[in-house]
Structures are given as C-alpha cells and as structure tokens.
Amino acid sequence: MTDATPRATDAVRPNRAMMERDRASASLGLVVERDDPGHAVVSMRVRDDMTNGFHITHGGFVFALADTAFAIACNEDDRVTVAAGADISFLKSTVSGQTLTATAVRRTRSGRSGIYDVTVVDELGDPVAEFRGRSRTTDQTY
C-alpha cells in the first residue's frame, strides 16, 4: 500500500475520501497502517529531501506525519472534524533512510471537542516526538 491510502482490508470509513484527496500526505509517501475510530497508525520513510541543513529530519515533516495520524483518528464518523490546535515536543532526531511511525489515540471527546495524543517513534521503537492535537467537529458531513 502507498500514498496514504488506507488498506483495502479495513472497513469503509468516511475519512477514506479525505485521505484519497490528501495530496500533501501522498506526496510525503505516508502509509496508513491502521484506521479505526479514535485510533490511527501512519508511517513515513524519511527521504533526503526531508532533512534540514544539519542532515536531520526537518521538524515540519515529523509534525505532518503526526498531524495526519491525528486527522484520521479524530474523523470518527461522517462529520468533518478539523484541528483546533496542536503542540509537539521533539525528543530525538532522525536521519534519511529511517522509518517513523505515528500512533494517534483519542484521550477524550465531548460534544464537538476532542483531545488526541500522537506518539512518533523510529524503527527501533524509540520516541521521536509527542504531539497533542485538539479537534473541533463541524456541522459539515462527508
């Protein structure tokens, strides 16, 4: 599977259309490993063009990976849910050739607001970043 397209074996979810239109995630080569309400896993292989002037992974790409896992996890039903805000803490640098995996988990969802935590790890399972996303569910549906 490639280009941020959910696996064919997964049950059909409303956010599939969101990911099929997500050109940014596709251009980064993100792979959706898990797509469940309130829980998502997305991976990314770090390319040379994703590194900064110190030859380490640019933080913006780590954020984009975590943000995509967050987006999948928080779009739990047919209502469009968007980010209201997010924070990230970078814990370890990585380099080209490494594979990063972001796991998003719902912490709480009440009314139109939700909080989701995303942990990004490298291929050894070492923490690379911790991300907390705050979601807001809109009146729009898919």
Secondary structure, 3 states (H helix, E strand, C coil): CCCCCCCCCCCCCCHHHHHHCCHHHHHCCCEEEEEECCEEEEEEECCHHHECCCCCECHHHHHHHHHHHHHHHHCCCCEEEEEEEEEEEECCCCCCCCEEEEEEEEEEEECCEEEEEEEEECCCCCEEEEEEEEEEEEEEEC
